[in-house]
Amino acid sequence: MKKIYAVILSCFLLASCDKFEEDININPNDPSNASATQLIANAQLSLSSLSATPAAQFHAQYLSETQYPGASLYPDGGTSFYWIYQGPLMNLETVLTTANLSTTEGPISNQLAVAKILKAYYFWHVTDRWGDVPFSEALQGVQNFTPKYDSQESIYNSLFTLLEQANNEIVAGNISNDIVYNGDINKWKRLGNTIRMLMALRLSEVDPAKGAAEFNKALQAGIMTSNADNLVFRHLADANNQSYWYGQVSNQNREWWALTETLVSELKPVNDPRLQVYGAPARTSGEYRGLPYGTVQGLPNVTNYSLMGPAIWKQDAHIQLVTYAQALFAKAEAAKLGWIGGGDAEAEINYNKAIEQSLLQWTGSAAGASALLSQEGVAYDPANAVEQIATQRWVHLFMHGYEAWAEWRRTGYPANLVEPDGKAVPRRNSYPATESFNNAANYNEAVQRQFGGQDNLYGRVWWDK
C-alpha cells in the first residue's frame, strides 16, 4: 500500500498527469505521466477530505469546540467546491475521455466503470451540499470556464444512469493501483449499487415513486454483503499519509473538539459500546460527558468533557465513507416505507442487523448488540420506526458529518439538534464567493431559480422538502 501511495504521489509531483503515453510502463516506479489507474488512485486520495474536516462534524453536531468557538456557530459565507472539480473529478474525467487506456492495468471496461462510480460519488456529495451545480458542461477545461448549473434533479437522474452503466460494464478481472479495494472489481460493483440505493432513498420526500424504483434496481443488481465491502479510506502510520485529526491533535496539540452533549446523551444512557471508541472519559471525572453544542461559556475547557477517542484521531485511523450498516439502515427504512416487501418484520430484521454491524465496524465485536437492542428507545418500535432508524443511522455515521447532515435534512432526525446562539442548522452550503464574478450569469440564474436570489445557508436543495 505504501508503494502505491508513493508512486501516485511521485507521479503528480513530477508532471501534470493529464495525458497518457504508450510507453508508460517503461519505468513504472518513476512515471512522468499518469496512467488511467494512477489517475483513479489519485482521485481516491481525495476521498478522506469528504469527511475529515471540522465543518462536516459541526453540520451533524458530532463535535463541539472546546476553546475557540466560532466555526461551530454557523457563520455566513461561501464554501469552495473548486478543489473537488479541479482535483478528483478532473482526474476521473481524463480517464473517461481518453482513448489510450491500457489493458496491462486490468480490463478497460472495469477501469471506466470504477471511474464512473467514483465520479458519481463525488458529484453526489457536491450536489447534496450546494444544490444545483455545474455538471453537464463541467470538466471541459479551457473549452468552457463558465459552465451552466444543472438542476439537482437532472444531476441525480444522470448519476443513476452513470451507476447503472458502471454495473452493466463490469466484467471479470481486477484493476491495478487501487488503494481502496486492492483492485477487487466485485467490491466496486457492490459499492456502485449501494451508492445508487442510498441516493434513491434521498428521494423519499420529493419523488418517492422514482426513489422506490431506483432503490429496487440497485438492490437487484447486488449491494454490499458485509463490512468487508465498506468504502474505507485507510490512512497510514506515515507522516505523508496520516489522518487529518492526528495532525491536529497529536502534532499540533490542538484539543479543540469534544463530543457533543447531544451525542453522549444518546449513547451513555443505553451503555452503547461505541461511546468508548468515539470519545474519551473526561479527565476530571472519569465519566463520559458531552459539551453542549455551540456553547461559548466557560471556555477554554478540555478537562471536564469527553474529547475524541484515541482510535478516532490515531495516525492510521480509517475513514468509513459508505458502509454495510448504512445499506441495512436503508433497507430497514425502505421496508417501513413499503418500498420493499416485509413491512415491520423486514424493517426490524434490517434495523437490528444494522446496529449489530455498526458495533462490529466500530468496536471490532458485535457482542454488545443484544444488550443494546433490548434497551428502551433502541428496541424496534413500529410506531416510531422511522425516527429510530434515522437516529441510529446518525449514531453510526459518526465523523462522516456531511452524510449524516444530509440524512438529518431529509428525515428531521435526530430532532434535538441545537441552534447555537439562535442560528438554525444550515440546509446547504453557500456557493464559493468567487462564483458571483467568475461565472456570474450562470451563478445568478441558479441562485434565482432555486432560492429566490438569496445565496445563503438556509435555501433548501431539491430533495429537502
Residue pairs with C-beta under 8 A, 6 or more apart in sequence:
1 179
1 234
1 236
2 236
2 238
2 241
4 41
4 177
4 179
5 45
5 179
5 236
5 238
5 240
5 241
7 28
7 29
7 31
7 38
7 177
8 38
8 41
8 42
8 45
8 177
8 179
9 240
10 30
10 31
11 17
11 31
11 32
11 33
11 34
11 38
11 42
12 34
12 42
14 30
14 31
14 32
15 31
15 32
15 33
15 34
17 33
17 34
17 38
17 39
17 42
17 91
18 34
18 94
19 33
19 94
19 98
20 33
20 34
20 35
20 36
20 98
20 100
20 101
20 102
21 33
21 100
22 100
24 31
24 33
24 35
24 102
25 102
25 104
31 38
34 42
34 91
35 102
35 105
35 177
36 95
36 98
36 101
36 102
36 105
36 111
36 115
37 105
37 106
37 111
37 175
37 176
37 177
37 178
38 177
39 91
39 92
39 94
39 95
40 91
40 92
40 95
40 111
40 114
40 115
40 118
40 175
40 177
40 178
41 177
41 178
41 179
42 87
42 88
42 91
43 87
43 88
43 89
43 91
43 92
43 115
43 118
43 122
44 88
44 118
44 178
44 179
44 180
44 233
45 88
45 179
46 83
46 84
46 87
46 88
47 88
47 180
47 231
47 233
47 319
47 321
48 233
48 235
48 243
48 244
48 319
49 83
50 56
50 122
50 125
50 321
50 402
51 233
51 319
51 321
51 399
51 400
51 401
51 402
51 403
52 243
52 244
52 245
52 319
53 244
53 401
54 63
54 71
54 72
54 256
54 257
55 71
55 79
55 401
56 400
56 401
56 402
56 405
57 63
57 257
57 399
57 401
58 71
58 72
58 74
58 401
59 401
59 402
59 404
59 405
59 425
59 426
60 394
60 397
60 401
60 402
60 404
60 405
60 408
61 260
61 262
61 263
61 293
61 417
61 418
61 425
62 259
62 260
62 263
62 398
62 399
62 401
62 404
63 72
63 257
63 258
63 259
63 260
63 308
64 72
64 257
64 258
64 259
64 260
64 261
64 290
64 291
64 292
64 293
64 294
64 295
64 305
65 71
65 72
65 256
65 257
65 299
66 255
66 256
66 257
66 258
66 291
66 299
66 300
66 301
66 302
66 305
66 307
67 255
67 256
67 299
67 300
67 301
67 302
68 256
68 299
68 300
69 294
69 295
69 296
69 299
72 293
72 294
72 420
73 294
73 296
73 420
73 421
73 423
74 420
74 423
74 424
74 425
74 426
74 457
76 430
76 456
76 457
77 430
77 433
78 429
78 430
78 431
78 432
78 433
78 434
78 435
78 455
79 129
79 130
79 429
79 430
79 431
79 432
80 432
81 126
81 129
81 130
81 133
81 431
81 432
82 432
84 122
84 125
84 126
85 134
85 138
85 139
88 118
88 122
89 119
89 122
89 123
89 138
89 139
90 139
90 141
92 115
92 118
92 119
92 122
93 119
93 139
95 101
95 111
95 112
95 115
96 112
96 115
96 116
96 119
101 108
101 111
101 112
102 108
104 176
105 111
105 175
105 176
105 177
106 173
106 174
106 175
106 176
106 183
106 185
107 171
107 172
107 173
107 175
109 169
109 170
109 171
110 169
110 170
110 171
110 173
110 174
110 175
110 185
110 188
111 175
112 166
112 169
113 165
113 166
113 167
113 169
113 170
113 185
113 188
113 189
113 192
114 166
114 175
114 178
114 185
114 188
116 162
116 163
116 165
116 166
116 169
116 192
117 163
117 166
117 188
117 191
117 192
117 195
119 162
120 159
120 162
120 163
120 166
120 192
120 195
120 196
121 195
121 231
121 322
123 133
123 135
123 155
123 159
124 159
124 195
124 199
125 402
126 133
127 133
127 135
127 152
127 155
127 156
127 461
128 202
128 402
128 406
128 461
129 402
129 406
129 428
129 429
130 428
130 429
130 430
130 431
130 461
131 152
131 428
131 446
131 450
131 451
131 459
131 461
131 462
132 149
132 150
132 151
132 152
132 155
132 446
132 449
132 450
132 462
133 149
133 150
133 152
133 155
134 147
134 148
134 149
134 150
134 439
134 442
135 147
135 150
135 154
135 155
135 158
136 147
136 148
136 150
136 154
136 158
137 144
137 147
137 148
138 147
140 147
145 438
145 439
146 438
146 439
146 441
146 442
147 439
147 442
148 442
148 445
149 442
149 443
149 445
149 446
150 158
151 449
151 462
152 461
152 462
152 463
153 207
153 462
156 199
156 202
156 203
156 462
156 463
159 199
160 196
160 199
160 200
160 214
163 192
163 193
163 195
163 196
163 199
163 218
164 196
164 217
164 221
166 189
166 192
167 189
167 192
167 193
167 196
167 221
170 185
170 188
170 189
171 185
172 185
173 185
174 182
174 183
174 184
174 185
175 183
175 185
176 183
177 183
178 184
179 234
180 231
180 232
180 233
181 187
181 188
181 191
187 228
187 229
189 221
189 222
190 222
190 223
190 224
190 225
190 229
191 224
191 229
191 231
191 322
193 218
193 219
193 221
193 222
193 223
194 218
194 223
194 224
194 229
194 322
194 326
194 327
195 322
196 214
196 217
196 218
196 221
197 214
197 215
197 218
197 219
197 223
197 327
197 330
198 322
198 326
198 327
198 330
199 214
200 210
200 211
200 212
200 213
200 214
200 215
200 218
201 211
201 215
201 330
201 333
201 334
201 410
202 211
202 406
202 410
202 463
203 210
203 211
203 214
203 463
204 211
204 333
204 337
204 410
205 410
205 463
205 464
205 465
206 462
206 463
206 464
206 465
207 463
208 337
208 339
211 339
212 334
212 337
212 339
215 330
215 334
215 339
215 340
216 339
216 340
219 331
219 340
223 327
224 230
224 322
224 323
224 324
224 327
225 324
226 324
226 357
227 323
227 324
227 325
227 357
227 360
227 361
229 324
230 320
230 321
230 322
230 323
230 324
230 361
231 320
231 321
231 322
231 323
232 318
232 319
232 320
232 321
233 318
233 319
233 321
234 316
234 318
235 241
235 242
235 243
235 246
235 315
235 316
235 317
235 318
235 319
236 242
236 315
236 316
237 315
237 316
238 315
238 316
242 315
242 316
243 313
243 314
243 315
243 316
243 317
243 319
245 308
245 312
245 313
245 317
246 313
246 314
246 315
246 317
248 254
248 256
248 313
249 255
249 308
249 313
250 313
250 315
255 302
255 307
257 307
257 308
258 279
258 290
258 291
258 302
258 305
258 306
258 307
258 308
259 278
259 279
259 288
259 290
259 291
259 305
259 306
259 307
259 308
260 290
260 291
260 292
260 293
260 418
261 289
261 290
261 291
261 292
261 293
262 290
262 293
262 414
262 416
262 417
262 418
263 278
263 290
263 395
263 398
264 275
264 279
264 288
264 289
264 290
264 306
265 290
266 272
266 391
266 395
266 414
267 274
267 275
267 278
267 288
267 395
268 275
268 288
270 372
270 375
270 377
270 378
271 368
271 371
271 372
271 375
272 372
272 395
273 359
273 362
273 363
273 365
273 368
273 372
274 358
274 359
274 362
274 363
274 395
274 398
275 288
276 309
276 363
277 309
277 311
277 312
277 362
277 363
278 308
278 309
278 312
278 362
278 398
279 288
279 306
279 307
279 308
279 309
280 306
280 307
280 308
280 309
280 310
281 287
281 288
281 306
282 288
282 289
282 303
282 304
282 305
282 306
283 302
283 303
283 304
284 303
284 304
285 304
288 306
289 304
289 305
289 306
290 305
290 306
291 301
291 305
291 306
292 418
293 417
293 418
293 420
294 418
294 419
294 420
294 421
295 420
296 421
311 317
312 399
319 399
319 400
320 361
320 399
320 400
321 400
321 403
323 357
323 358
323 361
323 396
324 357
324 361
325 354
325 355
325 357
325 358
325 361
325 396
326 354
326 393
326 396
326 397
328 350
328 351
328 353
328 354
328 357
329 350
329 351
329 354
329 389
329 392
329 393
329 396
331 340
331 346
331 350
332 346
332 347
332 348
332 349
332 350
332 351
332 354
332 385
332 389
333 347
333 386
333 389
333 390
334 340
335 341
335 342
335 343
335 344
335 346
335 347
335 350
336 343
336 344
336 347
336 385
336 386
336 389
337 386
340 346
342 349
344 380
344 382
344 385
347 380
347 382
347 385
347 389
348 380
348 385
351 380
351 385
351 388
351 389
351 392
352 369
352 373
352 380
354 389
354 392
354 393
354 396
355 369
355 372
355 373
355 378
355 392
355 396
356 366
356 369
356 373
357 366
358 392
358 395
358 396
359 365
359 366
359 367
359 368
359 369
359 372
360 366
361 396
362 396
362 398
372 378
373 379
373 380
377 388
378 388
378 392
380 388
381 388
386 411
386 413
387 411
387 413
387 415
390 407
390 408
390 411
390 412
390 413
390 414
391 413
391 414
393 404
393 407
394 404
394 407
394 408
394 413
394 414
397 403
397 404
397 407
398 404
405 425
408 414
408 417
408 425
409 427
409 460
409 461
409 464
410 463
410 464
417 425
419 425
424 458
426 457
426 458
427 457
427 458
427 459
427 460
427 461
427 464
428 457
428 458
428 459
428 460
428 461
428 464
429 457
430 455
430 456
430 457
431 443
431 446
431 447
431 455
435 443
436 443
436 444
436 455
443 455
444 453
447 453
447 454
447 455
450 459
450 461
450 462
451 459
